């Protein structure tokens, strides 16, 4: 599950640059 979550985060990062504060807030608890 952790690996899949990280893959999703990385995929999203590649598509959408993490410029929004919401992305950072969501990424912290996921990792």
VENSUL-V589459 format. One record per helix or strand of 3 or more residues. SS is the DSSP state (2 for helix, 1 for strand). FROM is the first residue (numbers start at 1). TO is the last residue. If there is no record, write none. Layout:
# VENSUL-V589459
ss=SS from=FROM to=TO
ss=SS from=FROM to=TO
This chain:
# VENSUL-V589459
ss=2 from=2 to=15
ss=2 from=21 to=30
